[in-house]
Amino acid sequence: MVTLADLHAAEDADLDDLTTAVEALEKAAKLLGREPSSVSPYEVHWRLGRACLFASEIENASAEKTAWLLRGEDAAEAATRENPNGTEGYYYLAALRGRRAQQGGLGGITLVRSVEKLGLKAAALDPKFEDAGAYRLLGMLYSQAPPWPTSVGDMDLAVEYAQKAVDTSDYPLNKLFLAQVLIEAGNPHEARTALRDVLAAPKVGRWARVGERWRPYARQLQNRLEEKK
């Protein structure tokens, strides 16, 4: 029987643990409807998509990274079919396709437009999910994509959505990405303020773990700004 505890296996995991978690979730997905389960098919699928996303971020080899992303997309797509009104499926499908779009190659512009559509859908359903994750995702998308008419890039929209993320959740990562977008938009003063807030954020809750990964990048951005003074 699949339980909620099984579905949390991907939290704070290394690649070996994530591989085990993905295999367990894929097995659970195949057994849905055939044996008792305390969780919904929707939750199995979106959590499988999330585990594959995490695995892709740890994986170094390009081919294997793409394989993880594609496995995750299949699961997240299944989640959106199971529950067309669930934020999680759209959000993780957008994140997975966004990572694949960053890798480049054929279908890039089609993927980017799909990420935009999925991200807007997730934001409309629940803007608070994953600490305003959909707003954060959209801000990054608009800041990194080539501008019109080639693609959807738009620095004004990038700043707008990065600010929406900060306004929706005080999670420090949102301010870090706002600072990055503000630098790219040519607003160094506002970026410095956001970076000071990131570096001063207390090491509590999830930020106690995640912050250690992102704090060096915040310092790197801060140093870039100081060099331009």
N, C-alpha and C positions, 0 to 999 in steps of 0.2 A: 504493500500500500504506500502510495506517495504521500508525504506529509509536508507541511510548510518548512519544517527543519531541513528537509532535503533540498528545498529550493533556495535556501540561503547559503548553500555550500560554496558559491562563487565569491562571497564577500572576503576581502583581504587575502586572496589566494595567489599562489604562484602559478606558473604555466602548467606544471604537472597536476596541481590540484584542480585548476580550471578544466583541464582535459578530462579528468575524472568526473567533474561536475557536469560537463557538457554531455558526456557519454551516459551518465545517469539520467539526465533530463531527456535526452533523445530516447532512451529506453522507456521512460515514463510516458513520453508522447505517443509511442507506439502502442502502449498498453492502455491508453485512455479508452474508457468504455468497456474494456475487457476484464478489468479487475477493480476492486474498490479503491477510491482515492478521496482524500479529504480536501483536495484543491481542485479548482476548475481547469479545464483544458486551456482556457485563456491564460491563466497564470503560469501554467507549465510552459506555454509557448513564448510569452514575452520574457520570462526569466531565462529561457534557453537563448533567446536572442541577445539578452544582456550579457550572459556568460561568454558567448562567442565574441561579442564586442570587446570585453575585457581581455580575452585570450589574444585577440588580434593586436591589441595595444602592447602586449608583452612580447609577442612573437617578433623575431628580428628578420627572418627570411621573407622576402617579398611574396613568393608563391604561396607559402603557408599562411601568410597574413591574409591574402586574398581568399584563400580557402575558408578560413575562419569567418571572414566577412560574409561570404556567400551562404555558409551554413546558418549564420545568424539572420540573414535576410529572409531565408526560407521560413525560419521559425517566427520572426516578427510579422511576416506577411500572414502566416497562419493565425497569429494572434488578432490581427485586424479583421480577419474573416470571422473569427469566433466572437469578437465583440467590436462591432463598428463604432461604438461610442467609448471605447477604452483609450485613455491617453497613452498608456505604456507601450502598446503595440506601435502606434504611429511615431512616438518619440524614438524608440530604439531602431525602428526601421529607418527613420531619417538619419540617425547617428551612424548606423552601419553604412548606408549609402553615401553619406558624407565622407566617411573615411575612404570608401572605395573611389569616390570622385577625386579625392586628394592624391590618390595613386596615379591618376592620369590614365591615358589610353582611350580606346574607343568608347563612345557613349558618354563622354564626360559631360557635355552640356545637357543631355537628357537626364543624367543622374542629378545634376545640380538643380534642375527645375523640379525634379521629383522631391529632392530634399527640401526645397522651399515649400512646396505644397504640403508635404507631410509635417514639416515643422510648424507651419501656420495652423494646421489642423490640431496638432498636439497642444499648441498654445491656446487655441480657442477652447479646447475641452478642459484643460486644467493648467493654467499658467504657473501654478506653484509647484508642480511636480518636479522632482529632482532639483529643488532650489532654483526654480525658474529656468530649468534646463532648456526648454524650447526657445525661450527668448535668447539665452546665451548662444545656442546653436545657430539661430537666425542671425544674430549679430556677427558671429564668426563667418557665416556663409556670405553675407553681404560685404564684409570687409575683404574677404580673400578671393571671391570670384571675379573674373574679368568684368568690366563694366558693359552696359548696353552699348551697341546692339549685339555684342558677342555673347554676353551672358547676363546674369542678374546682379552683378556687383554694383553697390551703391553706398558710398561712405555715409551719406546722411541717414539712410536706413540702418546702417551698421551701428552708428552712434545711438540712434533711437532705440533699437532693440537691446543693445548693451546696457543702456540706461534703464530700460524697462526691467531687465533682469535684476539690477541693483535695487530698483524701487520695489520689486516684488519680494526679494529675499536678501537679507544682509549677509549671506554666505560670502566669505572673503574671495572665493574664486570668481564671483561675478565682478567684483571691483578690479581684480587683476585683468580680466578680459576687457573691461571698460577702459582701463588704462592703456592696454595694447591698441584698442581701436582709436582712442583719443590721440595717441602718438601718430598713428597712420593718418588721422584726419587733420593733423597739424595743430593740436591743442595741448601743448606740453604742460602748461600750468595746471590744468584740470587733471592731467595724467599723473603729475607728481602727487597731487592730493590723494588720488585713488591708491597709488602705490604705497604711500605712507600708511594708509589705513590697512592695506593688506599686510604689510610687514609688522604692524603693531597689533594685529589680531591675536587674541589669546589662543594658546594651544589647548583647546578644549573640544570635546565632541569629535565629530568626523574630521574637523580641521586639524586636530592634533596629529592625525596620520597623513591626510592628504596635503596639509600645508607644508610638510617637510619635502614633498616632491616638487611643490610649486614655488616655494620661497626663493630658491636660487634664481629662478626665472624672473621673479619680481625684482630682485637685486640687479640682475642683468639689465632689465629695462630702465631701472633707476640710474644705473651707471651710464647708459646711453644718453639719457636726458641731461645728466650732469656734464657730459663731454660736449654737449651742444650749447651750453651756456656761454 
